[in-house]
Amino acid sequence: MENEIQSIQKRNYIMNKTALNILKIFLISLTLVTMTNQIINAQVINLNGKWGIIKDTLNELTINNVEEKDGWQNITVPSTWHIVNEEFLDYQGIAWYRKVIPINKIETGKRYILEFEAVDYLSKVYINNKFIGENEGGYTPFSFDVTDDLKEGDNKILIRVNDPTAEEKRTDGIRYWHIPHGKQSWYVQCSGIWQDVCLKIKPVNFIKSAKITTNISGKFEAEIDFDFHDVSKKENFSIKIYSPDGEEVFQFNKIADRIT
């Protein structure tokens, strides 16, 4: 009987210790994520809402003639283009999006980052008729530094989106089944800009991303990716970690123009 009680007490101790470690990991992760979000999320210009869209059924439109084409319609971003009307209901292939964003003043010493949460599937981005970059993949975020491509006043964004069909000649030689699919192939398509779009205004040097890997033992690793555009400018880098009861358990400070 005594051995059973000791065994139960030991199990309870291990469970309580494990729960405490999990709580510590959660709080540490929450602290770091909160800190990172405060730094990463600078001024945000929401680009959701009304956009223009047009189908390119024959894959004949280019950045030079797409805006002259008749047939532009309105679409609300974020959303799949299949909800626009019956014409788009079962459409797969290429479509173009457009939007004009006014910028009163370009702030010096700032970086302008155009961010997409997800665009299905292949996307090419243009600003003021200049090619900015492209992305493949319909489920993950991507971004472009467009600081040097914007101007004060109206800025025109055009996005060519390709959601391949079985007829590769109309979708840049790419077929639908060339795309690596998982369970999502069981469902209907979700073509177009189906997640949020925004323009973020950040400091010249900023934290680009942070990845926190935790362990049930209570140990963790934090991997922080910086984006430095002005290496001549010294930055004050600081990390503080607090225990569940609010006690500071770790602090790191460094003033440097390059942190590794």
C-alpha positions in Angstrom: 0.0 0.0 0.0 2.8 2.4 0.9 4.6 1.6 -2.4 1.4 2.4 -4.3 1.0 5.7 -2.5 4.6 6.6 -3.3 4.2 5.6 -6.9 1.0 7.8 -7.2 2.8 10.7 -5.5 5.8 10.3 -7.9 3.5 10.3 -11.0 1.6 13.4 -9.7 5.0 15.1 -9.1 6.1 14.3 -12.7 2.7 15.5 -14.1 2.8 18.7 -12.1 6.4 19.4 -13.1 5.6 18.7 -16.8 2.5 21.0 -16.6 4.7 23.7 -15.0 7.3 23.3 -17.8 4.6 23.5 -20.4 3.3 26.7 -18.8 6.8 28.2 -18.7 7.3 27.3 -22.4 4.0 28.9 -23.2 4.7 32.1 -21.3 8.2 32.4 -22.7 6.9 31.8 -26.2 4.1 34.3 -25.7 6.5 36.9 -24.4 8.8 36.5 -27.4 6.0 36.5 -29.9 4.4 39.6 -28.4 7.8 41.3 -28.4 8.4 40.4 -32.0 4.9 41.4 -33.1 5.3 44.8 -31.5 8.5 45.4 -33.5 7.5 43.7 -36.7 4.0 45.3 -36.9 4.9 48.9 -37.7 2.4 51.1 -39.5 0.0 49.0 -41.6 -1.9 50.2 -44.7 -4.7 47.7 -45.2 -5.1 46.9 -48.9 -8.1 44.7 -48.5 -11.4 45.7 -50.1 -12.4 46.6 -53.6 -10.0 45.5 -56.4 -10.5 45.1 -60.1 -10.3 41.7 -61.8 -10.3 40.4 -65.4 -10.0 36.9 -66.9 -7.2 36.1 -69.4 -8.7 33.0 -70.8 -6.4 32.8 -73.8 -3.2 33.8 -72.0 -2.8 36.8 -74.3 -2.7 39.7 -71.9 0.5 41.4 -70.7 1.5 44.3 -68.4 1.4 46.5 -71.5 -2.1 45.8 -72.7 -4.1 44.4 -69.8 -5.6 47.7 -68.6 -6.9 48.5 -72.1 -8.9 45.3 -72.2 -12.7 45.5 -71.7 -14.3 43.3 -69.1 -12.8 44.5 -65.8 -15.1 43.6 -62.9 -15.1 44.3 -59.2 -14.0 41.8 -56.5 -13.6 42.0 -52.8 -10.2 41.0 -51.5 -9.7 38.7 -49.7 -11.8 36.2 -51.4 -11.7 33.5 -54.1 -12.5 34.7 -57.6 -15.1 32.0 -57.9 -17.6 34.1 -56.0 -17.5 37.1 -58.5 -20.3 35.8 -60.7 -21.3 32.7 -62.8 -18.6 33.6 -65.3 -15.9 33.0 -62.7 -17.7 30.1 -60.8 -15.7 27.2 -62.3 -12.9 29.2 -63.9 -9.4 28.0 -63.7 -6.6 29.7 -65.6 -5.1 33.2 -65.5 -6.7 36.4 -64.2 -5.3 39.9 -63.5 -6.0 42.0 -60.4 -5.5 45.8 -60.1 -5.7 48.4 -57.4 -4.6 52.0 -57.0 -3.2 53.0 -53.6 -2.5 56.7 -52.8 0.5 57.6 -50.8 0.7 61.2 -49.6 4.3 61.1 -48.5 7.2 58.6 -48.8 8.9 58.7 -45.4 12.7 58.8 -45.5 14.5 56.2 -43.4 11.6 53.7 -43.7 11.1 50.5 -45.6 7.8 49.8 -47.5 7.0 46.0 -47.5 4.1 44.7 -49.6 2.7 41.6 -47.9 0.4 38.9 -49.1 -1.0 36.2 -46.7 -1.8 33.8 -49.6 -2.5 33.9 -53.3 -3.5 30.7 -55.2 -1.4 29.6 -57.1 1.3 31.4 -59.1 1.5 35.2 -58.8 3.5 37.9 -60.5 3.4 41.4 -58.9 3.8 44.7 -60.7 3.9 48.2 -59.3 3.6 51.2 -61.6 4.1 48.8 -64.6 7.4 47.5 -63.1 7.9 43.8 -62.4 8.5 43.4 -58.6 8.6 39.7 -58.1 6.8 36.4 -58.2 5.6 33.6 -55.9 4.6 30.0 -56.2 2.3 28.4 -53.7 -1.3 29.0 -52.7 -1.2 28.7 -49.0 1.8 30.5 -47.5 2.6 34.3 -47.0 5.1 36.2 -49.1 6.3 39.8 -49.3 8.4 42.2 -51.4 10.3 45.3 -50.4 8.9 48.0 -52.7 10.5 51.0 -51.1 12.3 52.1 -54.2 9.3 51.3 -56.5 6.7 53.6 -54.9 6.1 57.3 -55.5 4.1 60.0 -53.8 0.6 60.1 -55.2 -1.3 57.2 -56.8 0.5 53.9 -57.2 -0.9 51.2 -59.4 -0.6 47.5 -58.3 -1.2 44.8 -61.0 -1.1 41.1 -60.1 -1.2 38.3 -62.6 -2.5 35.1 -61.0 -2.2 31.7 -62.6 -4.2 28.8 -61.2 -3.3 26.0 -63.8 -5.8 23.9 -65.7 -5.4 20.7 -67.6 -4.6 22.6 -70.8 -1.0 23.6 -70.2 -0.8 25.9 -73.3 -3.1 28.4 -71.6 -1.3 28.4 -68.2 2.4 28.9 -69.0 3.0 25.2 -69.7 2.0 24.2 -66.2 -0.8 21.7 -65.6 -3.0 21.4 -62.5 -1.5 18.0 -61.7 2.0 19.4 -61.8 1.2 21.2 -58.6 2.0 19.1 -55.4 -1.4 18.4 -53.8 -2.4 16.9 -50.5 -5.9 16.6 -49.1 -6.9 20.0 -50.5 -7.4 18.3 -53.9 -10.5 16.8 -52.5 -12.2 20.2 -52.4 -13.1 23.0 -54.8 -10.6 25.5 -56.0 -9.7 28.6 -54.1 -8.2 30.7 -56.8 -6.9 34.2 -56.5 -6.0 36.6 -53.6 -7.9 34.7 -51.0 -6.1 36.1 -47.9 -5.2 39.5 -46.6 -3.0 42.1 -48.4 -1.3 45.0 -46.7 1.6 47.5 -47.0 3.8 47.8 -43.9 6.0 50.7 -43.2 8.9 49.6 -41.1 12.2 51.1 -39.7 15.2 50.9 -42.0 16.5 48.0 -39.8 13.9 45.7 -38.4 13.1 42.2 -37.2 11.9 40.2 -40.2 10.7 37.1 -38.4 11.1 35.1 -35.2 10.8 31.3 -34.8 10.6 29.8 -31.3 11.1 26.0 -30.9 10.1 24.7 -27.5 10.7 21.4 -25.6 8.8 19.7 -22.9 12.0 19.8 -20.8 11.6 23.6 -20.5 14.4 24.5 -22.9 13.7 26.4 -26.0 15.5 28.0 -29.0 14.7 31.3 -30.5 15.8 32.0 -34.1 15.4 35.7 -35.1 15.9 37.0 -38.6 16.9 40.6 -39.1 16.7 42.8 -42.2 19.4 45.4 -42.2 19.4 48.1 -44.9 21.6 50.7 -43.1 24.6 48.9 -41.6 26.2 52.2 -40.6 23.4 52.7 -38.1 24.0 51.1 -34.7 21.0 49.4 -33.2 20.2 48.5 -29.6 19.1 44.9 -29.5 17.5 43.6 -26.3 15.7 40.4 -25.3 14.1 39.8 -21.9 12.4 36.6 -20.7 10.1 36.4 -17.7 9.0 33.4 -15.6 5.3 32.6 -15.0 5.4 34.7 -11.8 6.8 37.7 -13.6 10.4 37.4 -12.5 13.0 38.3 -15.1 15.1 35.2 -15.7 17.1 36.2 -18.8 18.3 39.4 -20.4 20.5 40.0 -23.4 21.6 43.4 -24.7 23.9 44.4 -27.5 24.6 47.5 -29.5 25.8 46.6 -32.9 25.5 47.4 -36.6 25.4 43.7 -37.3 24.1 41.0 -35.0 24.8 37.3 -35.6 
